[in-house]
Amino acid sequence: MQKEICLSINEISSTELPEAVKKAITANYANYQIDDTDILVINKDLYYQVELDGKPDKHLVLNEDGSENASITYWY
């Protein structure tokens, strides 16, 4: 039996990020600037992709609570 995966990704404004995600970025990446932000939906779960400009640039996937999720691949 195969598991069906439903995936969608949509660009959003950084102002649309959940407060917990914004706080986590501010706390953990104070020297970075938010560049691109996307909402990633896998099945019914929401994740937030964030590209941060800095040295070096960072590509993160965060859960709704602001924790980083290393098990989800950043989609370019």
C-alpha positions as a Markdown table, in Angstrom:
| # | Residue | x | y | z |
|---|---|---|---|---|
| 1 | Met | 0.0 | 0.0 | 0.0 |
| 2 | Gln | 1.5 | 3.3 | -1.1 |
| 3 | Lys | 1.0 | 6.4 | 1.0 |
| 4 | Glu | -0.4 | 9.3 | -1.0 |
| 5 | Ile | 1.3 | 12.7 | -0.5 |
| 6 | Cys | -0.4 | 15.9 | -1.3 |
| 7 | Leu | 2.0 | 18.8 | -1.7 |
| 8 | Ser | 1.6 | 22.5 | -2.3 |
| 9 | Ile | 3.9 | 25.5 | -1.9 |
| 10 | Asn | 3.0 | 29.1 | -2.1 |
| 11 | Glu | 5.0 | 32.3 | -1.6 |
| 12 | Ile | 3.9 | 34.4 | 1.3 |
| 13 | Ser | 5.0 | 37.7 | 2.8 |
| 14 | Ser | 7.3 | 37.5 | 5.9 |
| 15 | Thr | 4.6 | 39.4 | 7.7 |
| 16 | Glu | 2.3 | 36.3 | 7.3 |
| 17 | Leu | 4.7 | 34.0 | 9.2 |
| 18 | Pro | 3.3 | 32.8 | 12.5 |
| 19 | Glu | 4.6 | 34.7 | 15.5 |
| 20 | Ala | 6.5 | 31.6 | 16.8 |
| 21 | Val | 8.4 | 31.3 | 13.5 |
| 22 | Lys | 9.3 | 35.0 | 13.5 |
| 23 | Lys | 10.5 | 34.8 | 17.1 |
| 24 | Ala | 12.6 | 31.7 | 16.4 |
| 25 | Ile | 14.3 | 33.4 | 13.5 |
| 26 | Thr | 15.0 | 36.5 | 15.5 |
| 27 | Ala | 16.4 | 34.5 | 18.4 |
| 28 | Asn | 18.5 | 32.1 | 16.4 |
| 29 | Tyr | 19.5 | 34.1 | 13.3 |
| 30 | Ala | 19.8 | 37.7 | 14.6 |
| 31 | Asn | 22.5 | 38.6 | 12.0 |
| 32 | Tyr | 20.4 | 37.4 | 9.0 |
| 33 | Gln | 17.7 | 39.1 | 7.0 |
| 34 | Ile | 14.6 | 37.3 | 5.8 |
| 35 | Asp | 14.6 | 37.1 | 2.0 |
| 36 | Asp | 12.0 | 34.6 | 0.7 |
| 37 | Thr | 9.2 | 32.9 | 2.6 |
| 38 | Asp | 6.8 | 30.1 | 1.5 |
| 39 | Ile | 4.1 | 28.1 | 3.1 |
| 40 | Leu | 4.6 | 24.4 | 2.4 |
| 41 | Val | 1.6 | 22.0 | 2.9 |
| 42 | Ile | 2.3 | 18.3 | 3.0 |
| 43 | Asn | -1.0 | 16.4 | 3.4 |
| 44 | Lys | -2.6 | 18.6 | 6.0 |
| 45 | Asp | 0.6 | 19.7 | 7.8 |
| 46 | Leu | 1.9 | 23.2 | 7.5 |
| 47 | Tyr | 5.6 | 24.1 | 7.3 |
| 48 | Tyr | 7.3 | 27.4 | 6.5 |
| 49 | Gln | 10.3 | 27.7 | 4.2 |
| 50 | Val | 12.5 | 30.7 | 4.9 |
| 51 | Glu | 15.5 | 31.9 | 2.9 |
| 52 | Leu | 17.8 | 34.0 | 5.1 |
| 53 | Asp | 20.4 | 36.4 | 3.6 |
| 54 | Gly | 23.7 | 36.4 | 5.5 |
| 55 | Lys | 27.1 | 34.8 | 5.5 |
| 56 | Pro | 26.4 | 32.1 | 4.4 |
| 57 | Asp | 22.8 | 32.3 | 3.3 |
| 58 | Lys | 20.5 | 29.8 | 5.1 |
| 59 | His | 17.5 | 27.8 | 3.8 |
| 60 | Leu | 15.3 | 26.6 | 6.6 |
| 61 | Val | 12.1 | 24.6 | 7.0 |
| 62 | Leu | 10.3 | 25.4 | 10.2 |
| 63 | Asn | 7.2 | 23.9 | 12.0 |
| 64 | Glu | 4.3 | 26.1 | 13.0 |
| 65 | Asp | 5.8 | 26.3 | 16.5 |
| 66 | Gly | 9.1 | 27.8 | 15.2 |
| 67 | Ser | 11.2 | 24.7 | 15.6 |
| 68 | Glu | 13.4 | 23.7 | 12.7 |
| 69 | Asn | 12.4 | 20.6 | 10.8 |
| 70 | Ala | 15.4 | 18.8 | 9.3 |
| 71 | Ser | 13.3 | 15.9 | 8.0 |
| 72 | Ile | 11.6 | 18.1 | 5.4 |
| 73 | Thr | 13.6 | 19.1 | 2.3 |
| 74 | Tyr | 13.8 | 22.8 | 1.4 |
| 75 | Trp | 12.1 | 23.1 | -2.0 |
| 76 | Tyr | 13.8 | 25.5 | -4.4 |
